[in-house]
Amino acid sequence: SSRLDMRDRPFFTVDPQSARDFDDAVCAVSLPDGGWRLSVAVADVSHYVQPGTSVDSEAYERSFSVYLPDRVLPMLPERLSGDLCSLRPMIDRYAMVVEARVRPDGEIDEFKVNTAIIRSRLRLSYDQCAEALGLIPTADTASEEMADLLPTMEAVLDAARVLRRRRAK
């Protein structure tokens, strides 16, 4: 199966400041009807970890990575979790991407899953993202890259708010 080339889309990651790997990225665009096309990319580990291999068996045993104050017990080898399967900025990476059309009322009326290649634009911390969106006071000015990404960040925030409201109902 061929991969969809989504490197032109403005994906970005949002993680804690201390995060060592970035396994998911998002982007969204506002649609004329008031809804959004929301895309969520997750690193495609299956491209690198084949079923039945020793890495697959070990990852299955561990189930997840454990983050301790002084060290990490990774589910996958560092070469995968911290590099090849980390959606680091401005590097082409394989991903599974869910694209959903979110209506203004928060209903998802269509979605598809694609194997894709993406290029995250920016790695943001939660605080950087919140400052850029005006959700918390800002200490400094946003970078040019962040300013360019602001419409995408706002669309993601708006779609997330509508989805959260619908879920709460």
Residue pairs with C-beta under 8 A, 6 or more apart in sequence:
1 115
2 115
3 94
3 114
3 115
3 116
3 117
4 97
4 114
4 115
4 116
4 117
5 116
5 117
6 39
6 41
6 95
6 97
6 114
6 116
6 117
6 118
7 92
7 117
7 118
7 119
9 27
9 39
9 118
10 27
10 121
10 148
10 149
10 152
11 25
11 26
11 27
11 39
11 41
11 87
11 118
11 119
11 120
11 121
12 25
12 26
12 27
12 120
12 121
12 122
12 123
12 124
12 149
12 152
12 153
13 22
13 24
13 25
13 26
13 87
13 89
13 120
13 122
13 123
13 124
14 26
14 124
14 125
14 126
14 129
15 22
15 123
15 124
15 125
15 126
16 125
16 126
17 125
17 126
17 127
20 72
20 81
20 82
21 81
21 82
21 85
21 86
22 86
22 87
22 88
22 120
22 123
23 42
23 43
23 81
23 85
23 86
23 87
24 40
24 41
24 42
24 43
24 87
25 40
25 41
25 87
25 95
25 118
25 120
26 38
26 39
26 40
26 41
26 156
27 38
27 39
27 41
27 152
27 156
28 36
28 37
28 38
28 39
28 152
28 155
28 156
28 158
28 159
29 36
29 37
29 152
29 155
30 36
30 151
30 155
30 158
31 37
31 101
33 103
33 104
34 104
35 101
35 102
35 103
35 104
36 101
36 102
36 155
36 158
36 159
36 162
37 99
37 100
37 101
37 102
38 99
38 100
38 101
38 102
38 155
38 156
38 159
39 97
39 98
39 99
39 100
40 97
40 98
40 100
41 87
41 95
41 96
41 97
41 116
41 118
41 120
42 95
42 96
42 97
43 85
43 86
43 87
43 93
43 94
43 95
44 85
44 93
44 94
44 95
44 96
44 115
45 76
45 80
45 85
46 96
47 94
48 80
48 84
48 85
49 55
49 56
49 59
49 76
49 80
50 56
55 76
55 77
55 80
59 75
59 76
62 73
62 74
62 75
63 75
64 75
65 72
65 73
65 74
65 75
65 76
65 81
66 72
66 73
74 81
74 82
75 81
76 85
84 93
85 93
86 93
87 93
87 95
87 118
87 120
88 120
88 123
89 120
89 121
89 122
89 123
90 119
90 120
90 121
91 119
91 120
92 117
92 118
92 119
93 117
93 118
93 119
93 120
94 115
94 116
94 117
95 115
95 116
95 117
95 118
96 113
96 114
96 115
96 116
97 113
97 114
97 115
97 116
97 118
98 111
98 112
98 113
99 111
99 112
99 113
99 114
100 108
100 110
100 111
101 108
101 109
101 110
101 111
102 108
102 159
102 162
102 163
103 109
104 162
105 162
105 166
106 162
106 163
106 165
106 166
106 167
107 166
108 163
121 145
121 148
121 149
122 145
122 146
122 149
124 132
124 146
127 136
128 146
129 153
130 136
131 137
131 138
131 139
131 142
132 138
132 142
132 146
132 150
132 153
133 150
133 153
133 154
133 157
142 150
